[in-house]
Amino acid sequence: MKAMVLQAAGAPFVMAELPDPVPGPGEAVARVLACGSGLTIQHVKAGRKAVTFPRVIGHEITGEIVAVGAGVEGLSVGDAVTAYYYLNCGRCEYCRNELEPLCRHGGGNVGIDCDGGYAEYIKLPAHIFITLPPELDHRAHPAEIGVVSDAIATPHKVISRARIRPGETVAVFGAGGGLGIHQLMMAKRAGARVIAVDTAAWKFDACRKAGADETVDPGDGDVVAALRDLTAGQGVDVVVDYVSATATLEAGVRALGRRGRLVTLGGAGQTFSVSALALLAGEQEILGSRYVTRREIRECLDLVARGEVWPLVSEIRPLAEAEIVHDKVERGEVVGRAAVLVG
């Protein structure tokens, strides 16, 4: 099979011929139609996340099962699938209770700790695959459907994690990014007033189309003052921080109103300072949110199948042009998400 291989951190992709994978007991193989090209895997390519090389990256796939190993149940040749990102065990109490991100025996991540979707075929434990709703035309829109498991599902989880209610004000830091712009969509869908915060002001038109009612560029001045001005001095109800740098986290906390909630996801993941007295006085909360559960992915696939939301994928190229795609992702030049077409 053809595959885009990374030989070392920071190295360019190399198109290589690798053996077609064969499923062992409990495993399955899917033919890959498309794979999302998000910042998570760009961190691997750029050397910001340690992996063992050589590696085939990518996990946001749309595919079709072509072979199943012995003992596999609930998955058949021909099934249209996507993949779950975490290599969870599927057996511990967290997995049984649909809390797979907290799996006690997790084996890492697809495309990082095993080869992923930048190849014609991908082999995984069968329970890592998630079948697609039959209403989704996965062959017509493989790029968009592939990114649902992250671009739509992660913001979907935040809505419930932060208990966002109609009429509340939600500020999204990093709103122009691949997750941030979909958070705008999902917060607007939840009935919130939405404020996009981003230093890439050229993305604000796309942010408004995605659902932002207001925009704030931190480069124009004090972002906390701007958010308080937009809320008549009361502060925002929820801050969702996809940057998670010290500066954004501290600004986000200071911008919260009474009973406000800050959610931090990925990004820089830096440490920050917060006033315990301010948290106490305002009954405020700081929440972490990891990757989604399989159930949440299925919920989002159903939302997309019903036409209630649709991913924004503005950069779609063939697998052979993965280097071009990743250069754009690295420079922050992609609006929404990017993906490569494989099969």
C-alpha positions as CSV (number, residue, x, y, z in Angstrom):
1,M,0.0,0.0,0.0
2,K,1.0,3.6,-0.5
3,A,1.6,5.6,2.7
4,M,3.0,9.0,3.7
5,V,5.7,8.2,6.2
6,L,7.4,10.5,8.7
7,Q,11.0,9.4,9.2
8,A,11.9,11.9,11.9
9,A,10.6,14.9,13.8
10,G,10.5,18.0,11.5
11,A,11.3,15.9,8.4
12,P,9.2,16.1,5.2
13,F,6.8,13.3,4.4
14,V,8.0,10.4,2.2
15,M,5.7,8.5,0.0
16,A,6.5,4.9,0.5
17,E,5.2,1.4,-0.4
18,L,4.4,-0.6,2.8
19,P,3.0,-4.1,3.2
20,D,-0.8,-4.3,3.2
21,P,-1.9,-4.8,6.8
22,V,-3.5,-8.1,7.8
23,P,-5.8,-8.3,10.8
24,G,-5.0,-10.5,13.7
25,P,-7.5,-11.8,16.2
26,G,-9.8,-8.9,17.4
27,E,-8.5,-6.6,14.7
28,A,-9.9,-5.1,11.5
29,V,-8.5,-3.3,8.5
30,A,-10.2,-0.4,6.7
31,R,-9.5,1.2,3.4
32,V,-9.0,4.9,4.0
33,L,-10.9,7.4,1.9
34,A,-9.8,10.5,3.7
35,C,-8.0,11.7,6.8
36,G,-8.2,15.0,8.7
37,S,-5.0,17.1,9.0
38,G,-5.4,18.8,12.3
39,L,-3.0,20.6,14.6
40,T,-2.7,17.5,16.9
41,I,-0.9,15.5,14.2
42,Q,1.0,18.6,13.0
43,H,2.5,18.7,16.5
44,V,3.9,15.2,15.8
45,K,5.3,16.2,12.5
46,A,6.9,19.3,13.9
47,G,8.5,17.4,16.8
48,R,6.4,19.0,19.5
49,K,5.0,15.6,20.5
50,A,7.3,12.6,21.0
51,V,6.7,9.5,18.9
52,T,8.7,6.6,17.7
53,F,9.7,7.0,14.1
54,P,9.1,6.0,11.3
55,R,5.4,6.7,11.7
56,V,2.3,7.0,9.6
57,I,0.2,9.7,11.3
58,G,-3.5,10.6,11.1
59,H,-6.6,9.5,13.0
60,E,-9.6,11.5,11.7
61,I,-10.5,8.9,9.0
62,T,-13.4,8.0,6.8
63,G,-13.0,4.4,5.7
64,E,-14.5,1.1,4.7
65,I,-13.8,-2.2,6.4
66,V,-12.0,-4.6,4.0
67,A,-11.0,-7.4,6.4
68,V,-11.8,-8.6,10.0
69,G,-9.8,-10.9,12.2
70,A,-10.9,-13.9,14.3
71,G,-13.3,-13.2,17.1
72,V,-14.5,-9.8,15.8
73,E,-18.2,-9.1,16.4
74,G,-20.4,-6.2,15.3
75,L,-18.1,-5.2,12.4
76,S,-18.3,-6.5,8.9
77,V,-16.6,-6.1,5.6
78,G,-18.1,-3.2,3.7
79,D,-19.0,-1.2,6.9
80,A,-18.3,2.5,6.6
81,V,-16.3,3.7,9.6
82,T,-14.4,6.4,11.3
83,A,-11.9,5.8,14.1
84,Y,-11.7,6.6,17.8
85,Y,-8.5,8.5,18.7
86,Y,-7.6,6.8,22.0
87,L,-6.5,3.2,22.0
88,N,-8.6,2.3,24.9
89,C,-9.0,-1.3,26.3
90,G,-12.8,-1.4,26.0
91,R,-13.0,-3.6,29.1
92,C,-12.2,-1.5,32.3
93,E,-14.9,0.2,34.3
94,Y,-14.4,3.5,32.6
95,C,-14.7,2.0,29.1
96,R,-17.8,0.0,30.2
97,N,-19.3,3.3,31.4
98,E,-18.6,5.1,28.2
99,L,-15.8,7.2,29.7
100,E,-13.1,5.9,27.3
101,P,-10.7,8.9,27.7
102,L,-10.1,7.8,31.3
103,C,-9.3,4.2,30.4
104,R,-7.1,2.5,32.9
105,H,-5.2,0.5,30.3
106,G,-5.1,2.8,27.3
107,G,-2.4,2.1,24.8
108,G,-1.9,5.6,23.4
109,N,-3.3,7.2,20.3
110,V,-4.1,6.2,16.7
111,G,-1.4,7.7,14.4
112,I,1.0,8.3,17.2
113,D,1.4,5.0,19.0
114,C,0.4,2.9,16.0
115,D,0.3,3.8,12.3
116,G,-2.7,5.9,11.3
117,G,-4.7,7.1,8.4
118,Y,-2.1,8.7,6.0
119,A,-2.1,5.4,4.1
120,E,-4.4,3.4,1.8
121,Y,-5.2,1.0,4.7
122,I,-5.3,1.2,8.5
123,K,-5.3,-1.7,10.9
124,L,-6.7,-1.2,14.4
125,P,-8.3,-3.2,17.2
126,A,-11.8,-3.7,15.9
127,H,-13.6,-1.9,18.7
128,I,-11.6,1.3,17.9
129,F,-13.6,1.6,14.7
130,I,-17.0,3.4,14.8
131,T,-19.6,2.6,12.2
132,L,-21.2,5.6,10.4
133,P,-24.9,6.2,10.2
134,P,-26.3,4.9,6.9
135,E,-27.8,8.3,6.1
136,L,-24.3,9.8,5.7
137,D,-22.9,9.7,2.2
138,H,-19.4,9.0,3.2
139,R,-18.1,8.6,-0.4
140,A,-19.4,12.0,-1.4
141,H,-18.0,13.8,1.6
142,P,-15.2,11.8,3.0
143,A,-13.1,14.8,4.2
144,E,-16.0,16.4,6.1
145,I,-17.2,13.2,7.7
146,G,-13.6,12.2,8.8
147,V,-13.1,15.3,10.9
148,V,-16.5,15.0,12.7
149,S,-14.8,12.8,15.4
150,D,-12.8,15.8,16.5
151,A,-13.9,19.1,15.0
152,I,-17.6,18.6,15.9
153,A,-17.4,16.1,18.7
154,T,-14.9,18.1,20.9
155,P,-17.0,21.3,20.9
156,H,-20.1,19.2,21.4
157,K,-18.7,17.8,24.6
158,V,-17.8,21.3,25.8
159,I,-21.4,22.3,25.6
160,S,-22.4,19.7,28.2
161,R,-19.1,19.9,30.2
162,A,-19.5,23.6,30.7
163,R,-23.4,23.3,31.0
164,I,-23.9,26.1,28.4
165,R,-27.5,27.2,28.4
166,P,-29.5,29.4,26.0
167,G,-29.0,33.1,26.7
168,E,-25.5,32.7,28.2
169,T,-22.5,34.5,26.8
170,V,-19.6,32.3,25.7
171,A,-16.2,33.6,24.7
172,V,-14.0,31.3,22.6
173,F,-10.3,31.9,22.7
174,G,-8.6,30.7,19.6
175,A,-11.9,31.0,17.8
176,G,-10.4,31.0,14.3
177,G,-8.7,27.7,14.8
178,G,-10.0,24.3,13.6
179,L,-11.7,23.5,16.9
180,G,-12.5,27.1,17.9
181,I,-14.5,27.9,14.8
182,H,-16.6,24.7,15.3
183,Q,-17.0,25.7,19.0
184,L,-18.6,28.9,17.7
185,M,-21.1,26.8,15.7
186,M,-22.0,24.5,18.6
187,A,-22.3,27.3,21.1
188,K,-24.6,29.2,18.8
189,R,-26.6,26.1,18.2
190,A,-27.0,25.8,22.0
191,G,-28.6,29.3,22.1
192,A,-25.7,31.2,23.5
193,R,-24.4,34.7,22.6
194,V,-21.0,34.0,21.2
195,I,-17.8,36.1,21.2
196,A,-14.8,35.1,19.1
197,V,-11.4,35.9,20.5
198,D,-8.4,35.5,18.2
199,T,-5.3,37.3,17.1
200,A,-5.9,36.4,13.4
201,A,-8.4,39.1,12.7
202,W,-8.6,38.1,9.0
203,K,-10.5,35.0,10.2
204,F,-13.3,37.0,11.8
205,D,-15.5,36.9,8.7
206,A,-15.5,33.1,8.9
207,C,-16.1,33.4,12.7
208,R,-19.2,35.5,12.1
209,K,-20.5,33.0,9.5
210,A,-19.9,30.2,12.0
211,G,-22.0,32.0,14.7
212,A,-20.0,34.7,16.4
213,D,-22.1,37.7,17.5
214,E,-19.0,39.7,18.4
215,T,-15.3,39.5,17.8
216,V,-12.3,40.6,19.9
217,D,-8.7,40.9,18.8
218,P,-6.3,40.9,21.8
219,G,-3.9,42.8,19.7
220,D,-6.2,45.8,19.9
221,G,-5.9,46.2,23.7
222,D,-7.0,44.6,26.9
223,V,-9.0,41.5,26.1
224,V,-10.5,41.4,29.6
225,A,-11.7,44.9,29.4
226,A,-13.2,44.3,25.9
227,L,-15.1,41.2,27.1
228,R,-16.4,43.1,30.1
229,D,-17.5,46.0,27.9
230,L,-19.4,43.6,25.7
231,T,-21.2,42.2,28.8
232,A,-22.0,45.6,30.4
233,G,-19.4,44.9,33.0
234,Q,-20.8,41.6,34.2
235,G,-18.3,39.3,32.6
236,V,-18.9,36.2,30.4
237,D,-20.6,33.1,31.6
238,V,-18.2,30.7,29.9
239,V,-14.7,31.0,28.5
240,V,-13.6,28.1,26.2
241,D,-9.8,28.3,25.8
242,Y,-8.3,26.4,22.8
243,V,-5.0,28.2,23.2
244,S,-4.4,27.5,26.9
245,A,-1.3,29.7,27.2
246,T,-0.7,31.3,30.5
247,A,-1.8,34.7,29.2
248,T,-5.1,33.4,27.7
249,L,-6.0,31.3,30.7
250,E,-5.4,34.2,33.1
251,A,-7.3,36.6,30.9
252,G,-10.1,34.1,30.6
253,V,-10.5,33.7,34.4
254,R,-10.5,37.5,34.9
255,A,-13.2,37.9,32.3
256,L,-15.6,35.5,34.0
257,G,-18.8,36.8,35.6
258,R,-20.6,35.3,38.7
259,R,-20.8,31.5,38.5
260,G,-18.7,31.7,35.3
261,R,-16.9,28.6,34.0
262,L,-13.6,28.4,32.2
263,V,-12.8,25.3,30.1
264,T,-9.3,24.5,29.0
265,L,-8.6,22.1,26.1
266,G,-5.3,21.1,24.6
267,G,-3.3,24.0,23.2
268,A,-0.2,25.0,25.0
269,G,-1.4,23.5,28.3
270,Q,0.6,25.9,30.3
271,T,0.4,26.7,34.0
272,F,-1.3,29.8,35.2
273,S,-2.2,31.7,38.3
274,V,-5.7,32.3,39.6
275,S,-7.1,34.1,42.7
276,A,-8.8,31.6,45.0
277,L,-10.6,34.5,46.6
278,A,-12.0,35.6,43.2
279,L,-13.2,32.0,42.5
280,L,-14.8,31.8,45.9
281,A,-16.5,35.2,45.7
282,G,-17.9,34.6,42.2
283,E,-18.5,30.8,42.7
284,Q,-16.5,30.3,39.5
285,E,-15.2,27.0,38.1
286,I,-12.2,25.9,36.2
287,L,-12.7,22.8,34.1
288,G,-10.5,20.5,32.0
289,S,-12.0,18.7,29.1
290,R,-10.2,15.7,27.4
291,Y,-11.1,14.0,24.2
292,V,-14.7,12.8,23.7
293,T,-16.3,9.5,24.3
294,R,-17.5,7.1,21.6
295,R,-21.1,7.9,22.5
296,E,-20.4,11.6,21.8
297,I,-18.9,10.8,18.5
298,R,-22.0,8.8,17.5
299,E,-24.2,11.7,18.7
300,C,-22.3,14.1,16.4
301,L,-22.4,11.8,13.4
302,D,-26.1,11.7,13.9
303,L,-26.3,15.5,14.1
304,V,-24.4,15.7,10.8
305,A,-26.5,13.0,9.2
306,R,-29.6,15.0,10.1
307,G,-28.2,18.2,8.6
308,E,-28.2,20.1,11.9
309,V,-24.5,20.9,11.7
310,W,-21.8,20.6,9.0
311,P,-18.0,20.7,9.4
312,L,-16.0,23.5,7.8
313,V,-13.2,21.9,5.8
314,S,-11.6,24.5,3.6
315,E,-8.4,22.8,2.6
316,I,-8.7,19.4,0.8
317,R,-5.8,17.9,-1.1
318,P,-4.6,14.5,-2.3
319,L,-2.4,12.5,0.0
320,A,0.6,13.3,-2.2
321,E,0.2,17.0,-1.2
322,A,0.2,16.4,2.5
323,E,3.3,18.5,2.9
324,I,1.5,21.5,1.5
325,V,-1.4,21.0,3.8
326,H,0.8,20.7,6.9
327,D,2.7,23.9,6.0
328,K,-0.6,25.8,5.9
329,V,-1.7,24.2,9.2
330,E,1.6,25.1,10.8
331,R,1.3,28.8,9.7
332,G,-2.3,29.0,10.8
333,E,-3.5,29.7,7.3
334,V,-6.4,27.2,7.3
335,V,-9.9,28.4,8.0
336,G,-11.7,25.6,9.8
337,R,-10.1,22.2,9.1
338,A,-7.9,20.6,6.5
339,A,-7.9,17.0,5.1
340,V,-6.2,14.7,2.6
341,L,-7.9,12.4,0.2
342,V,-6.5,8.9,0.2
343,G,-8.6,6.4,-1.6
